[in-house]
């Protein structure tokens, strides 16, 4: 077995040193009647080539995004990731290290986390950021719990423009914690009256911009109303590239910002692993979930970095911790930071502009298709169209024509039959004029 | 349970600042040969620099409305060669499994095969979107189903929830299923029993679900006493969260009696699967009475830890809990194919999912890696891996027991062995000092000050990935250090490490004056002047 260095001779010698006759003597504490007598009913070990053959056959049955005109978004986006990123994250020293508990031999990871936190803080225009969450959706649920701790209230008000999966996660976590949650109806037009739902019992208001349906939302009046009643504003985004073009939540009064960082550095991978971004105001740092990296000095006075404020965390505080999170998304955060460093301010703003331009071109092309209307006045790289047909069926027909043409709203809101004709469509820098033309042609054919 | 006061933030203690090892000549750059000091990108990058050429779309009518960004972001960039050099240099300041034995107990730092990385990057896995039509991803669904089948066979359980993102998230998933199952019986139960030796995630998870945590003390022998459990059981107890093998590296001998008592009281048995690596192919948790258990794919099944994630924590469930698994899950069809259930509506009458715990479907990238690992090892290799992991831990224990103090000498260790600090009594050397001295010898330290049930804990998990020569060198190193401590070389320990990229860091200062993001010293200067 190629992965196991011990030889039978080694094993015999080691058993002798331990002073037992057989390996099963070391399992003596396992109840004898429960021990397996034979091997599990699974295939035996296989060569590298055999495993590769089998998994490659499974992979070949899927349609990769890069092989077709591709307009699927709704919380995960196909961007071009520079080759440098994937090379660097496969450096052994990054890939095969643990959480940096021993800072003297983990400065590489720690400095990356400090850079990551600093980048996230600047992107969101917030004072501090943590070292990542699992993804945007779990980060959003953690933000709600954090707001409850800060305000000592337990009612969250969640906009209908928030990603339905994120709403689902927040709803589950709130129900389990026996907190209250007021989720507004899905808001495909970006016109809901959120302010009317905010009252003196509200702990936090959760708003996504660009919204799930693509609308850009003015957070300022929501922040003002929330703050007036002693509540916090939690701003959510699922497309971090948008921050290269639109006003950041931090300048609009957000108290906690959570987002999905997958777009930078991380492939689609059928939904994970991704990387949650989490930023807030400095005064709230002791209520934050997750790992935090901080600057300090070593015994020689040299600058160095450590995990810090660990007295918030489960391994110290146990049932009084701010979160149960332990492992986060270290390597995905690394990929994010390398991609962000490669882009810099100049590259990010250009990338955002190109995304927006491609989405504008797509919206203009789609609305010229008879029966199709675009619901958005504003958007970044994603918007919603109303079709003269069931959107899920249209998407299937498009797929058969070799176009992956967006996400039917009904896939995420199955109970809302009034959304059946809505299609959420994204366009990023990877799309070409030919892709858009193929989409329009195919859509005309299937409608 | 008392708060953990061991292993709290430390600051370097006063001691000899140098010693001959650090008397290397001072250099102009501050670099020491291959050890290069690397600044932050905020100190070397420029707003106008970029390592990505982006096409100009030309003129178009913006649809950002009044939302266009008004102020600069303040993000420095680097060109591609500068970026490459910056992060390669930083990488060299990390320890890693690929560099050496990584004995971090309860973390299972085993070899990460590169075939796993290669296959996870196949476009059919890496470049598929979670919401593209299911008709375009049958291979992805089948892969998840196939991994699920392996996990069920190895654990002897009825069902598996695949979406949890990491071990602690899996705990949340399993305990939420338990809460939902109790509610479905028309009951409310408010207490969760957690042994003192448990990972901190266990009580934190229970608390996040609104449960009250009642600790169960460990016996002298390091295991949980079924009588102590029974004494705490009542109609208000929802579950026990038990790690087996436990964090003392011992198999809970009375696990069946504990499970029976818990079930008798109408409660559930949650098993923390962090230490599953000891028993794969040897015993199935389902046969021990477990109702729910997460499996850390990043421990047992070798998906890389990546400097702190991503992990993956699928949760296997018993027959009783299976209906409550969160969406999405994979339903197994009689023909062996997997059917993807995304919503409660699709779940139909046979299931009552408790909700959703993450966007999308879970850590697909980790699923590919884990299944690759499992198929490569096969039933025989997986069992051999567990046996080798256990044998290696016992070998380390046997070869060190005369110079270090084994916390629980009498019972066989499982895949990890726990030492305490009695062997350092009177030397002036602490567990922390001992660990830091290992760094100078080229090793990552073991887990320190955990579990909390012994003083100055040192938890060593060598895993199955080490050759005997590697184990012997590690053992020799620890024997040398133990001897050196007893010989009175306390100053060498207090000043360690001296040969790492950094010496001991001032954690106390980091916590008292938190600096979590970079700020321009010029800005700070202006702010101070204004005050």
Interface residues (C-beta under 8 A of the other chain):
Chain A: X1 X2 X3 X4 X5 X6 X7 X10 X11 X13 X14 X15 X17 X18 X19 X20 X23 X25 X26 X27 X28 X29 X30 X31 X34 X35 X36 X39 X40 X41 X42 X43 X44 X45 X46 X48 X51 X52 X54 X55 X56 X57 X58 X59 X60 X61 X62 X63 X64 X65 X66 X67 X70 X72 X74 X75 X76 X78 X82 X84 X86 X87 X88 X89 X90 X91 X92 X93 X94 X95 X96 X97 X98 X99 X100 X101 X102 X103 X104 X105 X106 X107 X108 X109 X111 X112 X114 X115 X117 X118 X119 X121 X122 X123 X127 X128 X129 X131 X132 X134 X135 X136 X137 X138 X145 X163 X165 X166 X168 X169 X171 X172 X173 X175 X176 X177 X178 X209 X216 X218 X243 X244 X245 X246 X247 X248 X251 X260 X267 X268 X269 X270 X271 X272 X273 X275 X285 X291 X292 X293 X294 X295 X296 X297 X298 X299 X300 X302 X304 X305 X306 X308 X309 X310 X311 X313 X314 X315 X316 X317 X318 X319 X320 X321 X323 X324 X325 X326 X327 X328 X329 X330 X331 X332 X334 X338 X340 X341 X342 X343 X344 X345 X346 X347 X348 X349 X350 X351 X353 X354 X356 X357 X358 X359 X360 X361 X363 X376 X377 X378 X379 X380 X395 X396 X399 X404 X407 X411 X412 X414 X415 X429
Chain B: X1 X3 X4 X8 X9 X12 X17 X22 X38 X40 X41 X42 X45 X46 X47 X48 X49 X50 X51 X52 X54 X55 X56 X57 X58 X60 X61 X62 X63 X64 X65 X66 X67 X68 X69 X70 X71 X72 X73 X74 X75 X76 X77 X78 X80 X83 X84 X86 X87 X88 X90 X91 X92 X93 X94 X95 X96 X97 X98 X99 X102 X104 X107 X109 X111 X112 X113 X115 X117 X118 X119 X120 X121 X122 X123 X124 X125 X126 X127 X128 X129 X130 X131 X132 X133 X135 X136 X137 X138 X139 X140 X142 X143 X146 X150 X153 X154 X165 X166 X167 X168 X169 X171 X172 X176 X179 X194 X199 X200 X201 X203 X204 X205 X206 X207 X208 X209 X210 X213 X250 X251 X252 X253 X255 X256 X279 X281 X282 X283 X284 X287 X288 X298 X304 X305 X306 X307 X308 X309 X310 X311 X312 X326 X342 X343 X345 X346 X354 X355 X356 X357 X358 X359 X360 X361 X362 X363 X364 X365 X366 X368 X371 X372 X374 X375 X376 X377 X378 X379 X380 X381 X382 X383 X384 X385 X387 X388 X390 X391 X392 X394 X395 X397 X398 X399 X411 X412 X413 X414 X435 X436 X439 X444 X445 X450 X464 X465 X466 X467 X468 X470 X495 X497 X500 X501 X502 X503 X504 X505 X506 X507 X509 X510 X511 X514 X515 X516 X517 X518
